[in-house]
Amino acid sequence: MVISKDGEKRAKVMCGQTELECVRAYAYLGTVFTSDGKWEEEIKRRIKAGGTALGSISKQVVWNKFVNVGVKKVIFEAMVKSRLMYGGDIWWTSKKDLGRMETVQIDIR
């Protein structure tokens, strides 16, 4: 994969007599890297993963009035935020993407 501003550059890499495929996106350790160098696709995946996790615990935990707020916070951190923010220390985001990620966290309140 070659990273360029528009994601259109390609490299010709040979391994012996075989040309290796140049891909547009590549998943490495659970994080998707794209040839345009942007994080939009990965952020969409993280938002979806966080939303799915939140949906799976919402009935049993989030909206259950018998579950202590402290317990809800611990479960949220472990089940939702960990999926939402996985790999986040290497991203740079726009205000729009950051707002979309915060929406998932606000949904628990």
N, C-alpha and C positions, 0 to 999 in steps of 0.2 A: 504494500500500500504506500502511495506517495501522498503526503499531505500538502495541499496547495490552497490558495485563497478561494478558488472556485470549485475545487475538488475534481477538476477535469484532467490534470496531468497524469500521465501513465509512465511506468518504468518498464523497461524490457530487462528482465532478470532471467539468466540462464542457469540451469543446474545440469551440467553435462550437455547433452543435446536437447534437453527439454526446457521449454520456456515456462516459467512459473506464472500463474494467474495473478493479475493485479486487481485487487478488490476495492470496492467503494467503502465498505465497512468491515470491521474486524472486532470480534469480541475477545477480550483478554482478561482473565480473572474476573469475569462477570461484568466488565465495563466495555461498552461499545465505543470504539474509536472510528471516526469517519474521515474520509479523504479531504473534506473541506475544513477539518480542524475545529468544527463547531460541536457543541455539546447538546444540541436540541434533541436529537434522537435518544441519547442516554437519559436526559432529564425527563422526557416523556415516559420512558421505561420505568424510571424510579418513581414518578408520580403514580403511574398505574400500579406498581408493586405496593406502594404505601397505601393507596386507596383500597386495594384488594385486601390487604392485611387489616386495615381499619374496618372494612365491611365484615370481615370474618369474626371480629371481636365485639362489634358494636352492640349486638343484642345481649350477649352474655355479660359484658363488662361495662361498656360505655353508658348504656341507658339503664343499667341495673342500679337501683337506688340503694341496694344493700351492700354494694361494693364500695369500700372506702376510697376517697379521692387519692390518697397516697398509693394505694394498690393500683388504681387506674393509671396513675402516672408511670409507675414501674412497668406495667404491662404495655403501655403505649410506647415507652422508650425501647423496650425489648422487641416488640412485635411490629410496630409501625415505623417509628423513626429510624431504626436500624436499616430497614429496607429502603426507606425514602432517601436517606443520606449516604448510602453505601457508595464509596468512591468519591464523595463530594469534596474532599480536600484537594482534588486535582482539577475541578471544574472552574470555569469562570462563567457567570450567568448574567443575563440581562435582568432588568427590574421586572419585566413581564414574567420570565421563568421563575424568578425568586418568589413573586406573588403567587404563582400557581402552586409552588411547593408549600408556601405558607398556608394556602387554602386547605390542604390536606391536614395540616396540623390544627387548624382552627376548627375543623369539623368535629373534633373530639369535645369541644366545649359545649 
